[in-house]
Amino acid sequence: MSEFKASGFRDEFGNAGPDLVGITTFTSPHYFVPPSGSTAERPSSPPPGMLRFNTDIGRLEVWRGDHWATILGESPNLGDTTQSTSNSATGTGTRAIFGAGYGGSGGLDDMDYVTISTLGNSQDFGNLGTAVFATSGYAGNVFGFFSGYANFGTNIYKHTIASTGSSADSGFDITGSRGGYSMGLSNSTRGIVAGGLSPSSPNGTNIIDYHSIPIGGNSQDFGDLTYGKYATGTCASSVRGIIAGGAAHPSYYSDVEYVTISTTGDAQDFGNLSLGRAQFGCCFSNSTRGIMGGGITGGAPSTPVNTIDFITIASTGNAQDFGDLSRTNHRHAASACSSTRGVFAGGDSHVSPYAKVNNIDFLTIQTTGNSQDFGDLTGTNRNHFSGCSNGHGGL
Protein backbone atom coordinates (compact mmCIF):
# COMPACT_ATOMS: atom_id res chain seq x y z
CA MET A 1 0.00 0.00 0.00
CA SER A 2 1.04 3.59 -0.46
CA GLU A 3 -0.16 6.92 0.84
CA PHE A 4 -2.20 8.96 -1.64
CA LYS A 5 -2.23 12.72 -1.15
CA ALA A 6 -3.71 15.11 -3.71
CA SER A 7 -5.16 18.61 -3.80
CA GLY A 8 -6.51 21.12 -6.26
CA PHE A 9 -9.47 19.07 -7.54
CA ARG A 10 -12.19 21.03 -9.36
CA ASP A 11 -15.55 20.06 -10.80
CA GLU A 12 -16.75 20.79 -14.33
CA PHE A 13 -17.90 24.24 -13.23
CA GLY A 14 -14.52 25.22 -11.78
CA ASN A 15 -15.57 24.89 -8.15
CA ALA A 16 -12.82 23.77 -5.75
CA GLY A 17 -13.11 20.24 -4.43
CA PRO A 18 -11.69 18.70 -1.26
CA ASP A 19 -8.06 17.74 -0.70
CA LEU A 20 -7.60 13.98 -0.47
CA VAL A 21 -5.24 12.20 1.91
CA GLY A 22 -5.24 8.48 2.56
CA ILE A 23 -3.89 5.03 1.82
CA THR A 24 -4.36 3.67 -1.68
CA THR A 25 -3.91 0.07 -2.75
CA PHE A 26 -3.10 -0.53 -6.43
CA THR A 27 -4.91 -3.71 -7.43
CA SER A 28 -4.95 -3.30 -11.22
CA PRO A 29 -2.96 -5.94 -13.16
CA HIS A 30 -2.05 -3.27 -15.67
CA TYR A 31 0.15 -0.22 -14.96
CA PHE A 32 0.38 3.41 -13.94
CA VAL A 33 2.32 6.04 -15.88
CA PRO A 34 4.73 8.27 -13.90
CA PRO A 35 5.74 11.77 -14.99
CA SER A 36 8.25 11.81 -17.85
CA GLY A 37 10.64 14.19 -19.55
CA SER A 38 14.20 14.73 -20.73
CA THR A 39 17.26 15.26 -18.55
CA ALA A 40 17.07 18.98 -19.24
CA GLU A 41 13.46 19.02 -18.00
CA ARG A 42 14.25 17.62 -14.56
CA PRO A 43 12.71 19.72 -11.74
CA SER A 44 15.20 22.13 -10.21
CA SER A 45 14.33 21.42 -6.54
CA PRO A 46 12.50 18.09 -6.32
CA PRO A 47 11.56 16.49 -2.99
CA PRO A 48 13.50 13.33 -2.04
CA GLY A 49 11.80 10.25 -3.46
CA MET A 50 10.42 11.95 -6.57
CA LEU A 51 10.00 9.38 -9.36
CA ARG A 52 10.03 10.13 -13.09
CA PHE A 53 10.80 8.48 -16.44
CA ASN A 54 13.84 9.98 -18.20
CA THR A 55 13.12 9.98 -21.93
CA ASP A 56 16.79 10.59 -22.85
CA ILE A 57 18.03 7.35 -21.29
CA GLY A 58 14.78 5.36 -21.36
CA ARG A 59 14.80 4.56 -17.64
CA LEU A 60 12.99 5.38 -14.41
CA GLU A 61 14.94 7.59 -12.02
CA VAL A 62 14.44 8.77 -8.46
CA TRP A 63 15.76 11.90 -6.68
CA ARG A 64 17.82 10.76 -3.68
CA GLY A 65 18.23 14.19 -2.11
CA ASP A 66 21.53 15.00 -3.80
CA HIS A 67 21.41 13.28 -7.21
CA TRP A 68 19.16 11.43 -9.64
CA ALA A 69 19.63 7.63 -9.45
CA THR A 70 18.34 5.22 -12.08
CA ILE A 71 16.05 2.39 -10.99
CA LEU A 72 17.36 -1.23 -11.09
CA GLY A 73 20.62 -0.36 -9.41
CA GLU A 74 23.57 1.92 -9.88
CA SER A 75 25.32 -0.52 -12.25
CA PRO A 76 22.87 -3.00 -13.81
CA ASN A 77 23.94 -6.40 -15.12
CA LEU A 78 23.36 -5.71 -18.77
CA GLY A 79 23.64 -9.38 -19.60
CA ASP A 80 20.54 -10.24 -17.59
CA THR A 81 17.74 -10.08 -20.13
CA THR A 82 15.12 -10.37 -17.36
CA GLN A 83 15.89 -6.81 -16.33
CA SER A 84 14.48 -3.97 -18.36
CA THR A 85 17.44 -1.67 -18.81
CA SER A 86 18.34 0.41 -21.80
CA ASN A 87 20.80 -2.19 -23.13
CA SER A 88 19.84 -5.51 -21.57
CA ALA A 89 17.49 -6.59 -24.33
CA THR A 90 20.48 -7.24 -26.52
CA GLY A 91 21.90 -9.68 -23.98
CA THR A 92 25.39 -8.49 -24.83
CA GLY A 93 26.51 -8.19 -21.20
CA THR A 94 28.61 -5.42 -19.75
CA ARG A 95 31.32 -4.62 -22.29
CA ALA A 96 34.74 -3.08 -22.03
CA ILE A 97 35.83 -1.16 -25.13
CA PHE A 98 39.54 -0.45 -25.67
CA GLY A 99 40.29 2.32 -28.16
CA ALA A 100 43.34 3.68 -30.06
CA GLY A 101 46.87 3.29 -28.62
CA TYR A 102 50.53 3.49 -29.57
CA GLY A 103 51.87 0.51 -31.49
CA GLY A 104 55.52 1.50 -31.86
CA SER A 105 55.51 3.69 -34.95
CA GLY A 106 52.55 5.95 -34.26
CA GLY A 107 48.91 6.04 -33.23
CA LEU A 108 46.44 3.23 -33.91
CA ASP A 109 42.87 3.26 -35.18
CA ASP A 110 41.93 -0.03 -33.47
CA MET A 111 38.96 -0.70 -31.19
CA ASP A 112 38.63 -4.04 -29.36
CA TYR A 113 36.05 -5.29 -26.86
CA VAL A 114 35.50 -8.00 -24.28
CA THR A 115 32.43 -9.11 -22.35
CA ILE A 116 33.64 -8.48 -18.80
CA SER A 117 31.88 -11.48 -17.22
CA THR A 118 33.52 -13.95 -19.65
CA LEU A 119 37.26 -14.68 -19.69
CA GLY A 120 38.86 -14.78 -23.12
CA ASN A 121 40.62 -12.82 -25.84
CA SER A 122 39.33 -9.52 -27.13
CA GLN A 123 37.34 -9.24 -30.36
CA ASP A 124 37.37 -6.61 -33.06
CA PHE A 125 34.85 -3.81 -32.46
CA GLY A 126 35.64 -1.50 -35.38
CA ASN A 127 37.78 1.58 -35.93
CA LEU A 128 38.01 4.79 -33.99
CA GLY A 129 38.01 6.95 -37.12
CA THR A 130 41.49 8.38 -36.63
CA ALA A 131 44.87 6.89 -35.69
CA VAL A 132 45.79 8.40 -32.30
CA PHE A 133 47.12 7.54 -28.85
CA ALA A 134 46.99 8.90 -25.27
CA THR A 135 43.21 9.28 -25.39
CA SER A 136 40.74 9.63 -22.52
CA GLY A 137 37.73 7.31 -22.36
CA TYR A 138 34.36 7.45 -20.56
CA ALA A 139 30.80 6.26 -21.15
CA GLY A 140 27.12 6.47 -20.30
CA ASN A 141 24.62 3.61 -20.43
CA VAL A 142 24.50 3.51 -24.22
CA PHE A 143 27.35 5.51 -25.75
CA GLY A 144 31.11 5.47 -25.18
CA PHE A 145 33.45 8.38 -25.90
CA PHE A 146 37.16 8.86 -26.63
CA SER A 147 38.71 12.33 -26.67
CA GLY A 148 41.95 14.25 -26.22
CA TYR A 149 45.01 12.74 -27.86
CA ALA A 150 48.71 13.33 -28.32
CA ASN A 151 48.53 15.71 -31.28
CA PHE A 152 46.36 18.16 -29.32
CA GLY A 153 43.08 17.29 -31.00
CA THR A 154 39.77 18.55 -29.63
CA ASN A 155 37.42 15.99 -31.23
CA ILE A 156 35.15 13.73 -29.19
CA TYR A 157 34.56 10.34 -30.86
CA LYS A 158 31.37 8.43 -30.07
CA HIS A 159 30.30 4.77 -30.42
CA THR A 160 27.37 2.58 -29.36
CA ILE A 161 28.75 0.11 -26.82
CA ALA A 162 26.24 -2.74 -27.26
CA SER A 163 26.86 -3.03 -31.01
CA THR A 164 30.00 -3.28 -33.13
CA GLY A 165 31.15 -0.85 -35.77
CA SER A 166 33.37 2.12 -36.23
CA SER A 167 33.29 5.14 -33.98
CA ALA A 168 32.47 8.53 -35.48
CA ASP A 169 33.32 12.13 -34.74
CA SER A 170 30.44 13.31 -32.56
CA GLY A 171 30.77 16.85 -33.91
CA PHE A 172 31.47 18.06 -30.36
CA ASP A 173 34.79 19.22 -28.94
CA ILE A 174 36.59 19.40 -25.62
CA THR A 175 37.69 22.86 -24.52
CA GLY A 176 40.94 24.15 -25.99
CA SER A 177 43.68 22.15 -27.69
CA ARG A 178 44.04 19.36 -25.15
CA GLY A 179 46.84 16.95 -25.81
CA GLY A 180 47.40 13.44 -24.56
CA TYR A 181 46.95 12.08 -21.06
CA SER A 182 43.83 14.01 -20.15
CA MET A 183 41.74 11.39 -18.32
CA GLY A 184 37.97 10.86 -18.34
CA LEU A 185 35.25 9.83 -15.88
CA SER A 186 31.46 9.89 -16.02
CA ASN A 187 28.09 9.05 -14.59
CA SER A 188 25.02 8.38 -16.76
CA THR A 189 24.46 12.02 -17.68
CA ARG A 190 27.77 13.89 -17.56
CA GLY A 191 31.26 13.11 -18.90
CA ILE A 192 34.26 14.87 -17.34
CA VAL A 193 37.81 15.23 -18.71
CA ALA A 194 40.56 16.42 -16.35
CA GLY A 195 44.15 17.59 -16.80
CA GLY A 196 46.35 16.60 -19.72
CA LEU A 197 48.98 18.25 -21.88
CA SER A 198 48.42 21.30 -24.05
CA PRO A 199 50.61 23.59 -26.19
CA SER A 200 50.45 26.22 -23.43
CA SER A 201 50.92 23.70 -20.58
CA PRO A 202 53.59 21.16 -21.64
CA ASN A 203 53.90 19.95 -18.04
CA GLY A 204 50.18 19.55 -17.53
CA THR A 205 47.04 21.68 -17.42
CA ASN A 206 44.63 22.05 -14.49
CA ILE A 207 41.54 22.31 -16.72
CA ILE A 208 38.43 20.25 -15.92
CA ASP A 209 35.62 20.32 -18.45
CA TYR A 210 32.40 18.40 -19.01
CA HIS A 211 29.74 17.66 -21.58
CA SER A 212 26.20 16.28 -21.37
CA ILE A 213 26.11 12.63 -22.42
CA PRO A 214 22.36 12.47 -23.28
CA ILE A 215 22.20 15.89 -24.95
CA GLY A 216 25.66 16.34 -26.49
CA GLY A 217 27.23 19.67 -27.33
CA ASN A 218 30.73 21.03 -26.86
CA SER A 219 32.42 20.63 -23.50
CA GLN A 220 32.05 23.41 -20.96
CA ASP A 221 34.22 24.61 -18.10
CA PHE A 222 33.71 22.59 -14.91
CA GLY A 223 36.48 23.96 -12.68
CA ASP A 224 40.17 23.36 -11.97
CA LEU A 225 42.47 20.76 -10.50
CA THR A 226 44.64 21.94 -7.61
CA TYR A 227 47.55 22.19 -10.06
CA GLY A 228 48.37 21.26 -13.62
CA LYS A 229 49.14 17.58 -14.26
CA TYR A 230 48.65 14.77 -16.75
CA ALA A 231 48.27 10.97 -16.86
CA THR A 232 46.17 10.80 -13.71
CA GLY A 233 43.99 7.86 -12.69
CA THR A 234 40.24 8.47 -12.78
CA CYS A 235 37.06 6.66 -11.72
CA ALA A 236 33.60 7.56 -10.41
CA SER A 237 30.45 6.66 -8.54
CA SER A 238 27.19 8.19 -9.73
CA VAL A 239 27.83 11.14 -7.39
CA ARG A 240 31.58 11.66 -7.08
CA GLY A 241 34.46 11.65 -9.56
CA ILE A 242 38.00 10.73 -8.44
CA ILE A 243 41.25 12.10 -9.95
CA ALA A 244 44.33 10.40 -8.50
CA GLY A 245 48.07 10.86 -8.89
CA GLY A 246 49.48 12.20 -12.13
CA ALA A 247 52.66 13.90 -13.21
CA ALA A 248 54.05 17.34 -14.03
CA HIS A 249 57.60 16.57 -15.10
CA PRO A 250 59.73 15.86 -13.14
CA SER A 251 57.21 15.47 -10.28
CA TYR A 252 54.93 12.48 -9.65
CA TYR A 253 51.97 13.18 -7.37
CA SER A 254 50.27 11.03 -4.75
CA ASP A 255 47.34 13.42 -4.25
CA VAL A 256 43.79 12.15 -4.70
CA GLU A 257 41.19 14.80 -5.53
CA TYR A 258 37.44 14.59 -6.09
CA VAL A 259 34.61 16.47 -7.75
CA THR A 260 30.85 16.24 -7.30
CA ILE A 261 29.80 15.34 -10.84
CA SER A 262 26.46 17.16 -10.84
CA THR A 263 27.94 20.41 -9.47
CA THR A 264 30.58 22.46 -11.25
CA GLY A 265 33.53 23.65 -9.18
CA ASP A 266 37.18 23.05 -8.39
CA ALA A 267 38.50 19.66 -7.30
CA GLN A 268 38.74 19.07 -3.54
CA ASP A 269 41.28 17.13 -1.47
CA PHE A 270 40.38 13.46 -0.89
CA GLY A 271 43.61 11.93 0.48
CA ASN A 272 46.75 10.28 -0.90
CA LEU A 273 47.86 7.19 -2.78
CA SER A 274 50.48 4.91 -1.24
CA LEU A 275 53.08 6.59 -3.50
CA GLY A 276 53.22 9.24 -6.20
CA ARG A 277 52.74 7.88 -9.71
CA ALA A 278 51.26 8.43 -13.17
CA GLN A 279 50.33 6.50 -16.33
CA PHE A 280 48.41 3.86 -14.40
CA GLY A 281 48.09 0.24 -15.41
CA CYS A 282 44.47 0.16 -14.23
CA CYS A 283 41.95 2.57 -12.78
CA PHE A 284 38.22 1.81 -12.37
CA SER A 285 35.42 1.57 -9.80
CA ASN A 286 32.05 0.14 -8.95
CA SER A 287 29.57 2.38 -7.14
CA THR A 288 31.50 2.25 -3.84
CA ARG A 289 35.16 1.31 -4.36
CA GLY A 290 37.80 2.85 -6.60
CA ILE A 291 40.95 0.97 -7.65
CA MET A 292 44.24 2.42 -8.94
CA GLY A 293 47.05 0.06 -9.91
CA GLY A 294 50.47 0.11 -11.52
CA GLY A 295 52.00 3.13 -13.22
CA ILE A 296 55.41 4.73 -13.04
CA THR A 297 57.00 6.82 -10.32
CA GLY A 298 59.75 9.43 -10.22
CA GLY A 299 63.36 9.31 -11.21
CA ALA A 300 65.38 9.31 -14.39
CA PRO A 301 64.62 6.87 -15.78
CA SER A 302 61.19 6.44 -14.18
CA THR A 303 60.48 3.29 -12.18
CA PRO A 304 57.57 0.92 -12.91
CA VAL A 305 55.15 0.17 -10.08
CA ASN A 306 53.03 -2.95 -9.52
CA THR A 307 51.18 -1.73 -6.40
CA ILE A 308 47.36 -1.69 -6.43
CA ASP A 309 45.56 0.74 -4.08
CA PHE A 310 41.86 1.16 -3.31
CA ILE A 311 39.63 3.84 -1.82
CA THR A 312 36.05 4.00 -0.59
CA ILE A 313 34.63 6.68 -2.88
CA ALA A 314 32.07 8.11 -0.45
CA SER A 315 34.63 8.55 2.38
CA THR A 316 37.64 10.83 2.06
CA GLY A 317 40.95 9.40 3.28
CA ASN A 318 44.16 7.77 2.12
CA ALA A 319 44.23 4.78 -0.20
CA GLN A 320 44.76 1.28 1.21
CA ASP A 321 46.63 -1.74 -0.13
CA PHE A 322 44.61 -3.98 -2.47
CA GLY A 323 47.30 -6.28 -3.93
CA ASP A 324 49.76 -6.35 -6.82
CA LEU A 325 49.73 -6.55 -10.57
CA SER A 326 50.81 -10.13 -11.19
CA ARG A 327 51.80 -9.79 -14.83
CA THR A 328 53.47 -7.13 -16.91
CA ASN A 329 51.03 -4.41 -17.98
CA HIS A 330 52.12 -1.76 -15.54
CA ARG A 331 51.96 1.48 -17.52
CA HIS A 332 49.18 3.30 -19.31
CA ALA A 333 47.08 0.28 -20.08
CA ALA A 334 43.39 0.64 -21.02
CA SER A 335 40.92 -0.25 -18.28
CA ALA A 336 37.15 -0.58 -17.78
CA CYS A 337 34.79 -2.44 -15.45
CA SER A 338 31.41 -3.84 -14.52
CA SER A 339 29.91 -3.56 -11.04
CA THR A 340 31.96 -6.58 -9.91
CA ARG A 341 35.04 -6.93 -12.12
CA GLY A 342 37.64 -4.59 -13.59
CA VAL A 343 39.68 -5.45 -16.67
CA PHE A 344 42.79 -3.79 -18.09
CA ALA A 345 44.62 -4.41 -21.35
CA GLY A 346 47.95 -3.71 -23.00
CA GLY A 347 50.53 -1.34 -21.57
CA ASP A 348 54.26 -1.90 -21.08
CA SER A 349 56.26 -4.69 -19.52
CA HIS A 350 57.68 -3.86 -16.10
CA VAL A 351 61.12 -5.18 -17.04
CA SER A 352 63.65 -3.71 -19.45
CA PRO A 353 63.29 -3.06 -22.37
CA TYR A 354 59.68 -2.29 -21.33
CA ALA A 355 58.12 -3.81 -24.44
CA LYS A 356 54.48 -3.26 -25.32
CA VAL A 357 52.28 -6.21 -24.30
CA ASN A 358 48.91 -7.68 -25.27
CA ASN A 359 47.88 -9.03 -21.85
CA ILE A 360 44.36 -8.56 -20.48
CA ASP A 361 44.10 -9.03 -16.69
CA PHE A 362 41.26 -8.63 -14.21
CA LEU A 363 40.46 -7.87 -10.57
CA THR A 364 37.35 -8.63 -8.53
CA ILE A 365 36.61 -5.16 -7.19
CA GLN A 366 35.25 -6.06 -3.74
CA THR A 367 37.91 -8.73 -3.04
CA THR A 368 41.48 -7.65 -2.32
CA GLY A 369 44.22 -9.64 -4.02
CA ASN A 370 46.53 -9.78 -7.02
CA SER A 371 45.42 -9.44 -10.63
CA GLN A 372 44.64 -12.56 -12.69
CA ASP A 373 44.83 -13.56 -16.34
CA PHE A 374 41.73 -12.70 -18.42
CA GLY A 375 43.00 -13.21 -21.99
CA ASP A 376 44.86 -11.28 -24.68
CA LEU A 377 44.32 -8.43 -27.07
CA THR A 378 43.94 -9.87 -30.56
CA GLY A 379 45.29 -6.81 -32.34
CA THR A 380 48.60 -4.96 -32.13
CA ASN A 381 50.53 -4.90 -28.86
CA ARG A 382 50.05 -1.36 -27.60
CA ASN A 383 50.23 1.15 -24.78
CA HIS A 384 48.99 4.70 -24.13
CA PHE A 385 45.32 4.04 -24.77
CA SER A 386 42.09 4.00 -22.78
CA GLY A 387 38.88 2.09 -22.17
CA CYS A 388 35.24 2.57 -21.26
CA SER A 389 32.25 0.37 -20.37
CA ASN A 390 28.47 0.35 -20.02
CA GLY A 391 28.52 -0.96 -16.45
CA HIS A 392 31.01 1.13 -14.46
CA GLY A 393 30.42 2.61 -11.02
CA GLY A 394 29.19 5.95 -12.31
CA LEU A 395 26.10 4.28 -13.81
N, C-alpha and C positions, 0 to 999 in steps of 0.2 A: 504494500500500500504506500501511497505517497500523499503528502499534504497538497491540497489544491487551494490556491488563494488568488482571487481575481477581483478586479474593481472596474468601474467605468462602464457598466452595462447600460444600454439605453433601449427603449422600446421603439416601435416603428414611427412614433410621433416625436421622438427626441427627448422623452422624459427619462430622467435618471432612474436607474434601477438600483437594487441593493448590492453592496459588496458581498462576495461569497468567500468564506473560509471554511475549510473542512478537510476530511480525509477522503480521497478518491481511490477506488480500486479499478484498475484497467483489466477488464475481462475479455475484451475483443480479441479474437485470434488473428487480427489483421495488423495494424500498425498505427503509429501517430507520426506526424511530420514535424520535426523541430524547426526553429528558425534557420535560415541559410543565407550565405553570402560569401563574397571573396575575402581574401586576407585583408585587403585594403578597407573593407567595410566592417571590420571588427569594431565593436563598441569601444569607446576610448576609456571608460571607467566601469567595466562590468562588475557585478557582485561575484564573489567566489562561488563556484559551482554552476555558473552559467554554461549551458549546453547549446551548441550550434553545429551546423554542417558547413564545412569549408568547401566551397565549390572549386577553389583552385587546386586543392590536393585530393578532393573526393573522399574526405574522411570526417567523422564526427570529432569535435574537439571540445574541451572543457577548460574554463578559466580557473586556475589553481591559486589565485591570489597574487601571483607575481609573473605568470607566463601561461600561454595557451598550450595545453598538452593534448595530443591526439589520443583517441580511445583505442583500445586493444594493446596498450603498452607503449613504453617509450621506444622500444626497438623490436618490432614484430618479427616473428619468424616467417619470412616471406616464402619459405618453401612449404608452409602448412596451408594447403588449399581449402581447409575448413574455416579459415579465418578470412574475413572480408576486408582485406587491405587493398591499397591502390595497386599493388603489384602481385599479390599472392595468387591471383587467378591463373597466372602463367605457370606457376609451380616451378619457377626457375631457382628458387632459394636465394639466400643472401649472397650477393656476388661481390668479389673484389676485382676492380679494374686497375690494371697497371699501365700507365701511359708514358710514351716518349722515352728519353734516356740517352746516355752517352755510350756509344759502342766502341770507341777507340779512335775513330777518325772524324767524329762529328756527331751531331744530333740524330736521333732516330724518330721515325714516324710510326712505330709499332704501338699497338694496344693489345694486351693479353687479358684474359680473365680466368678466375677460378670460382667454383662454388665453395664457399668457405666451410660448409659442413662436411665436405667430401675430400679426403686426401687424394692427391694426384697431380699430374703435370698441368700447366696452364694450357689454355686453348686460344686460338686466334680470335680476337674480337673485331678488328678492323684497323683502320688507320686514323691517326690523330688529325691529319690534314696539313701538317707541316712538320718538318724534321727539326726537333728541338731537344734541349735537355735542361735540367734544373728547374722543372716546373713545380707549381703548387697544385694540389688536388683537393677537392671537397665535393660533397653531394647532398642532395635532398632525397626524398623518397623515390623519385622517378628519374631525375636527371643527375648526371655527374658532370663536373667541370674541371678543366685544366687551364691554368693561366700563369703568366709571368715566367719568362725563360731567359736563357743566358745572353741573348742578343738584344735585351731590353725591349721586348715586345709588350704590347698592351692588350692583345687579343685575349678573349675568354672563349675557349672551345667547349662545346656542349655535346653530350651523347645521352642516349636512353639506356639505362643500365640493364634492364631486363631483356633487351634484344641484343643482336649483334649488328655491326655495321660501322662505317666510318663516322668519326666525330665531325662536327662542322663549326665554323666560326659563328658564334652566337650573334655577332653584330654588336656586342657590348664590350666595353673596355674597362680595365682597371685604371686607377688614377695614375697619371704620370708615366714615364718610361721606366717601368720596374724591371730590373734584370732578374737573374737567377736567384734561387734560394729564398724567395719570399714564400712563406708556408701558409697553407689554408686550413680552416676549420669551419664547421657549419652546424646548424640545427635544421629543421625541416623548412624554414622560411627564409633564413638569412645566411649567406656565405661571407666569410671574413678572410682577408689576406693580410698578413702582418710581416713587417720587416722586408729584408731583401737587399739586393744591390741596385744601384742606379748610377747613371753617369755623374750625377752631382754628389753621390754618397758611395764611393767605391769601397768603403769599409762598413757599409750597412746603413740603411735608412730606418727611421723610427715610425714610418707611416703605417697606420692601420686603416684599411678601407673595407667597405661591404657592398654587396648588392642583393636585391630581393630575388630569391630563387623562384618563387611562383610567378612573379611579375616580370622580371628581367630588368633591363636598363643598365646604363653605365654604373660603375662603382661610385660610391660617395664616401666622403671623409667620415671615419668612425671616431678617431682619436689618435693617440700616440703611444708607442712603447716608451719605457723609461729612458732608453737610449737606443741609438741606431745599432742594428745587428742583423745578421743573416743566418740562414741554415739552422733555425730553431727547430724544436719539436713541438707539434701542436696536436690537440685533441679537444673534445668537447662533450658535455652533457647537453640536454635540451636548453639549459639555463645559462651555463657558464662555459666560456672558452678558455683554454689553457695554452700559454706560450712559454716554453721551457728552454733554458740554455741559449745556445747560439754563439756566434763569433763576431768580432770586429777586430780584424788582424792588427796586432798579434794576440789579442786577448780572447779567451774562451770563458764563457759565463756559466755560472751555476744557478743564476736567478730563475725562479718560476714566477710568472705573472699571470693575471687572469682578467678577463673582461666579462661583463654581463651582456650576453649576445643581443638581447632585445633593447638595450639602452646604450646609446652612443656615449663615448667618454674615453679617457685615458686608461691604460692598463694599470692594475693595482698589484701590490706585492702579495704573493701567495706563500713563498718559502724558498727552499733551495734544493737542487739535486745533490746527489752524493759527491759529485765532482763536476767542474766546469767542462762542457763539451759542446760540439756542434756536429752537423751532418749525421744525424742519427741513423742507426740501422733499423729501428722500428719506433713508431709512436702512434698510439691509438687508444680508444677507450670504449667501455660500455657506458651506461647511464650513471654509474657511480665511481668507477675506478679508471684512472689514466695510467698508461704504461709508457715509459721512455727507455729505450735500450740501445746499447752500442754507441757509435759515433767516434769522433777523434777529440783529443785534448791537446793542450798547448805544448809548445816546443818547436824546434826546428831540427829535424823534421817533426811533424805532429805524430802523436802516439795513438794507435787504435785502442778502443775500449770495448770490453765485452760485458760490462755491467748493465743489468736491467733494474731500473727503479720503478716504484709505483707511488701514486698519490690517491687520496680519497677526494674527489673533485669538489664535493660540497663543503669540505673542511680545510681551511688554510693550514699550512704547516709544511715541514720538510719531507722530502721523498724518503721512502723506506726501501730496503733491499727486497727484490723480487726473485732474482736468480741470475743466470748468465746466458749469454748467447753461446750455444754449444757448437755452432759451425762457423762459417767464415764471413757471412755477410754483415760486416760491422759498420759500414759507412754509406750513408745516403742511399739506402735501399728504399723501395716503394712499399708502403704498408697500408693496410685497411683491415676492417673487422666486422664481425657480427656482434650480437649482444653477449656472446659467450666465448668467442675465439678471435684472436688477432693473427693475421698472416703478414709476412713481409718477404719481399723477393729481390734478388739481384744484390747489387752493392759490390764492395771490394773485399778481397781476402784480407785477413788480419795479419798475414805474414808476408814478408818481402818476397816477390816484388809487388805485392798488393794488386794482384790480377783481378779483373772483373769476373764475377761468378754468376751462375744461373740458379743458385739454390732458392727454394721457397721453404721457409720454416714457419712454425706456428707456436702460439702460447694460448693456454686456457686462462682467460683474464682473471677469474676469481680464485685461481689456484696458483700459489707461488711455486716457482721451479724453473728449470732451464728450458730453453727452446727445443723443439723437436722437428724432425724432418716431415715436411708436407709433400714435397715433390720438386719439380724443376720448371723453370721457364723454358718454353719450347722454341723461343726465338733467340736473338742475339744476346750473348752475355753483356750485361750493361750495369751502369751505376747512374747516379744523379738523375733519378726520376721519381715519380710520386704515384700514389694510389688513392682510390676512393671506393665507397661501398654504399649500398642501399639498406644497411642495417646497423650503422655505427651508433655510438652513444648519444649523439645529438638528435637522433630521430625518436 
